[in-house]
Structures are given as C-alpha cells and as structure tokens.
Amino acid sequence: MPTTTELTAMYGNVMLSPRLGPCVCRTCFNFTDDYSECYACAHNETSADAVAPISYSVARGRLHHTLATYKRDGGETARRLTAELAALLWRYLDVHERCVARAVGVPGFDLVTAVPSGDRGRDQRHPLRVIVGALVVPTRTRYERLLGRSETDVPPRTFDPRKFRARRQLHGEAVLLVDDTWTTGASAQSAAAALKQAGAGRVAAVVIGRHLNREWHHNERRLRGIAQPFDWARCARCAESAPHNASPGI
C-alpha cells in the first residue's frame, strides 16, 4: 500500500502555500487589493475561530481538478482521487494540527467533523465523510457526523446557519471542521455557526484547497511568487510571523 508521502508526491509542484501578509485576507488567505479582508469575509459573518487552508487551489490546476472530480466521477478514478486527497489531509494534520489548535487557543480538538454537502442528495454519500471518518488516521477516531443538510432552502454561496442542522447537542467541545474547497467560505462558516449554536466551543476550519482564479487582478504574478516545491514543514498558521512568499503588494 502506498504511503502518504508517495501518494502526495505528485502534488508537490502544484500545491501553493498560503501565507498571511499584506494584501492577503486575514481570515481565509484570499488575495486582496490592499485590504485586510476579502469581500466575502468582510461582508459575511465569520463563525470559525480560525481558518487553515492547506494549499491554494488554482482554477483549472491539478489540485482544483482533483477536488472537483473526486466527488462527481464514480469508479476507480474517484477511489484513486479520494485516496490522494485523504493522503494530503493526513500528511498535513500529522504535522500541523497542533498549529491549528494553537491558533484557536486550545490544546487539541475533541471532535472532528466534515462540512456537509449543500446538495441534499449528495450529502447522503459525500466522500469527504469517508476521507475524514475512515481514511485519515489522525481524525477517524474523533470523527462524528455532527451536521446534516437541513430542509431550509438557502441560495448557493450564501451564509446561513440554518443551512445545516446539528445531529446532537454539544457541551463546549473544541471541533475541527474539515472542508475540501473554500471559495466564498459560506458553507464552512454556516457549518461553524451551526456547531456553535449546538453548543460547540472553539471551532477551526481546515480546508484542503483555497480556490483562486489566476485571472483576477495580479493573482497570476502573486502565485508565481510562491516558492515551490510545497513545503510540508510550514503551514499557513505556523508561518504567520514569516514574510509572505508571494509578495502580494505589487
């Protein structure tokens, strides 16, 4: 059976490390135009106490393709891509879960859960739950399906805690919330809000890919400024005090 290092090796030259710095959203690590927060984070409620994207997911790039395909295609392709994403998450959390916990001021996370699908039909068989609850060793013993898609109709990419329903009450537990892709953050922030309404304590969101478009403003130049190959020893949270590799103030 391949190791996590072997399964993630092919992504080393396509993953791009998010870093806080000038012109980078302090919440979700999106590139901004000389603002401390991107438009979505500035205009929507932020319920997660910290967000930790593993990598930027550039539109039409390898990681973007994997994140889009693993939950749409069936058969062997989906199984292979699911295993690769599980390896990415496992390798990241094995080294950096403590960095994420430190960012929200807790010694560790009592529970781990996944952001449900916004599509009620897909939520019943969402492969992200398989990744977090079965394949990734650092999370599977703490995994619980804490949320489900509610019956409330919520427009896509809209923040609304009613989008998800808690499956049980919580009692101050620290929760690690995992999502595959962050675009506007509406689903993850809605899920974090639902968890807190159910009684969760601190909630941190780890997302595999923070979506970016190369064509927006200076994104292409900023992305070219991020050092490669991907540095597994440093994450967005443990590198907060380091200079931003992308030098986005150009």
N, C-alpha and C positions, 0 to 999 in steps of 0.2 A: 504494500500500500504506500503511495507517495506521501512524503512528509509535507508539513505546511510550508516549509522553505521551498521544496520542489514545486508545489502547486502555485506558489506566489511568485516564483522566479520570473515568469513571463511578463509580470506586471511591473517589474522594477523600473523599466524605462518608459512607462506610460503613466504611472501614478505621479502625482504632483502634490507636494506637502503644503497644506495651508499653514500660514503664519500670521499672527496679529502684527499690525504695524500701521503706518499712515495709509489712509485710503483703503483700509480693509475693515469690513463690518466687525465690530467688537462682539457681536452676538453669533453670527453664522459664518463669518470669514469670507463673505462675498466681497468682490472688488467694488469699491465705491468711487465716486467722483469728488474726493475731498470732504467726505462726511464720515462721522464716526459709526453710523449705522446705514445699512442699505435701506431702500424704500420699504420693502416688505417688513423688515424688523422694526423700523421706525413707526409704521402705521398700523401694525397689528400687535396684539398682546403677546408678550413673551412669558410663557409659563415654565419652561425648562430653566433650571438654575444654571446650567451650563450646556453648551453645545460643543461637541468634539467631532469634526469631520476627519475621517482617516485620510482622504485624498480629494482633490478636485476631480470631478467627472466632467470632462470636456465633451461638448456635443459632438457626436459622430466619432469619438475616440474609442479606444479598445475597452476601457472600463465602462464608459457610457453604454456601449453595445452590450456588454455582459449584463449590466444592471437592467437594461430594457428587455433582454431576451430570456433571462433565466425564468421569469415568471409568465412568459407568454408562449414559448415553444414547449412542446412535450418531448417525451422520449429521452434518448441518450444525450442529446445536446443539452437539454435542461438539467439533467442529472450532473453532467460534467461542469456546467457553469455554476450550478448550486454548490458543488464541492469546492470550486475555486473561490467563490465568494465566502464560503464558510472558512476557508483557509486564511483569507485576508483578514476577516474579523478575528479569528482565533489568534493569529500572529500578532495583531495589534493589541488585543486585550491582554495577552500573555505578558507583554512588556509595559503597557501604558494604562491599564485600568486604574492603577493607583494614582496616576496623574489626573485622570478624570475625577476620581473620588476627592482628591485634594482640591480640585477646582470648585467643588460644591461644599467643601468643609466637612466631609465625613470620612471615617477610617476605611469604609468599604460599602458595598451595596448589598442589602439584604435580599433583594429580589431583582430579577431580570425579566423584562418582557419586550414584546415587539409591537411596533405601531401597526394596527390592523389596516387592511386594505380599505380604501374608500369605496370600493365596489363590493356591495353586499355578497354577491355571488362568489367573487374571487376570495373574499375574506375567509370563507369556509375551507379553502385549500391553499392558502397563501404559503409559498415555500419559505418565506422568511421565518415562519414559526419553526420549520424543520431545521433551518440553519441554527437559530438561537437555542431551540429546545432540545435538539438531538445531536447535531454535528459538532458544535463548538464546545469543547471540553470545559473551558473556563466559565461558561454560562449555563450549561444544561442542568446542573444540579440545583441551581437557583431559579431556573426559568419557571414562570407560571403565566398562563394566558389570562392576564388581568383585565383586558379590554376586548370588546367586540364592537362591530359596526352597529350603530343604533338604527332605529326606524326613521329618524329625523332626516329630512331632505336638506342637504347642505350643498351649495354650489361648489364645484371643484376649486381647489386652491383658496378656500375661504376658511379663516379661523372661526371655529365654533366648538366649544366644549361638548355640545350636545351631539356632535358627530359620532362620538364613541360612548359606550356605556361600560361602567365598571362591573365586573362579574362578582365582586365581593367588596366588602368594606376593608380598608386598610387602617393601620394603627401607628402611623408615624414612620413606617419603614422607608429606608432610602432605596430608590428604584433606579436601575439602569435601564433606560428606554432605547431600544435599537431600531433604526430605520435603514432602509437600503439607499434611498436617494432623497436629497434635500434640494428642492427647487425654490419654493417660497417659504417652506417651513410650516405651512398651515396645518398639515396633518400631524406632524410631530408636536407642534405647540398645542394643538387641540387635544392630542393624546395626553400630554403632560398636564394640561388643565383638568382633564377628566380624572387622572390619577390623584391629583391634589384634592379635587372635590370629594373623592372617595376616601381621603384620609392619609394619603402618602406624605412622607416627609420631603427630603430633598430629592429632586429628580434631575438626572443628567441624561442628555440625548447623545448617543454615539451614532453617527451616520457614515455609511461606507463611502458614498460619493456625494460631494457638494457640487451640484450642477453649475456649469458655467458655459456661456457662449463665447467663442473666440471673437465674434464679430462686434461685440458690444464695446464701444469706445476704444480704450487702449488694452483690452484684455489679451490680445494676441502678443503684444510686446511684454506685458506683465507675465504671462505664462512662460514665455521664452526665458525670462529671467530667473525662473525657479530652478534650483540646482537639481541635476539628475546624476546617477540613478536615485530612486526613492530611498530616503534614509529611515530605516526602521527603528533606529535608536532614538529618534526625536519625533515627538508628536506635536500637534497644534497647541496642546496645553502645557507640556513640559518645556516648550520652546517659547513661551510667551514673552520672556525677558530678552530673547535674542533678536537681532535685527531681522526684518522681513526679507527673505531671499529675493522676492520679486521686485523690490524697489518700486512700489506702485506709484509713487509720486512723480510720474513722468508725463 
